[in-house]
Structure formats: C-alpha cells, structure tokens
Amino acid sequence: MQTHMFEHRGYEITVQPGQNAYGAWQASVSVRHGDSPVAELRLETIQPEWLTQAEAVRDGIEWGRRFIDRKLEESHHLI
C-alpha cells in the first residue's frame, strides 16, 4: 500500500491505508515532530466502515490534524 505524508503546523502526519479481514479500509497513522514520534496508532473505525482507500486516508489525515491541534492547544494552556 502507498504511504501518504502530510505536514500540519510543523508536524508530519504519515497515513498507511490497509484493508481489514472484512474488506473495509482503515488507516495506520503516525505523527512525528522532527525526529521524535508523537503518536502511532491504527484507527479502528466501527461505523461507518470506509469503502475506499481514499476515505481511509482522509480519515487518517483528519485524525492527525485534530490530534496536533489539541496537543498544541494543551501546550499553549500550560504556558
């Protein structure tokens, strides 16, 4: 499967789509800042199941962006 890489607010989001045993598409997502991994997970979509690879990639990108935005907002409140 093709790996998709995106940058958001200085972080790198890597999305690796794949199909589960039932044929539904899911995404493995990795978020990095520089050389340091911040989060790695496999999105376990219950509903809806993604019917296409493009939908799974979009979901992974959206998840990564929300994660980064929350992380930066939390660190802003600590200052």
C-alpha positions in Angstrom: 0.0 0.0 0.0 1.1 3.6 -0.7 2.2 5.7 2.3 0.8 9.3 2.3 2.7 12.1 4.1 1.3 15.5 5.1 2.6 18.4 7.1 0.5 20.3 9.6 1.7 23.1 11.8 5.3 21.8 11.8 4.3 18.1 12.4 4.5 15.3 9.9 1.4 13.0 9.5 2.0 9.7 7.8 -1.0 7.6 6.8 -0.8 4.0 5.6 -4.1 2.6 4.4 -5.0 -1.1 4.5 -8.0 -3.4 4.5 -9.3 -5.4 7.4 -10.4 -9.0 7.3 -13.9 -7.8 6.1 -12.6 -5.7 3.2 -13.2 -2.3 4.9 -10.4 0.2 4.7 -8.6 1.5 7.8 -5.6 3.8 8.3 -2.5 3.4 10.4 -1.4 6.9 11.4 1.9 8.2 12.7 2.5 11.8 13.9 6.1 13.0 14.3 7.7 16.3 15.2 11.3 16.4 13.9 12.9 13.1 14.6 10.6 12.3 17.5 7.5 10.2 17.2 4.5 11.8 19.0 1.8 9.2 18.3 1.3 6.0 16.4 -2.0 4.1 16.1 -4.2 2.1 13.9 -7.6 3.7 13.5 -10.3 1.2 14.3 -13.4 2.6 12.5 -16.6 1.0 13.8 -19.1 3.0 11.8 -19.0 3.9 9.1 -16.6 1.4 7.5 -14.6 3.1 4.8 -15.4 1.6 1.5 -12.4 3.2 -0.4 -8.8 3.7 0.3 -9.3 7.5 -0.3 -11.8 7.7 2.5 -9.5 5.9 4.9 -6.6 8.2 4.0 -8.8 11.3 4.5 -9.9 10.0 7.9 -6.3 9.4 8.9 -5.3 13.0 7.9 -8.3 14.5 9.7 -7.4 12.5 12.8 -3.8 13.6 12.7 -4.7 17.2 12.3 -7.2 17.1 15.2 -4.6 15.4 17.4 -1.9 18.0 16.6 -4.3 20.9 17.1 -5.3 19.5 20.5 -1.7 18.9 21.5 -0.7 22.4 20.6 -3.7 23.9 22.3 -2.9 21.9 25.5 0.7 23.1 25.5 -0.5 26.7 25.0 -2.6 26.5 28.1 0.4 25.2 30.1 2.4 28.4 29.5 
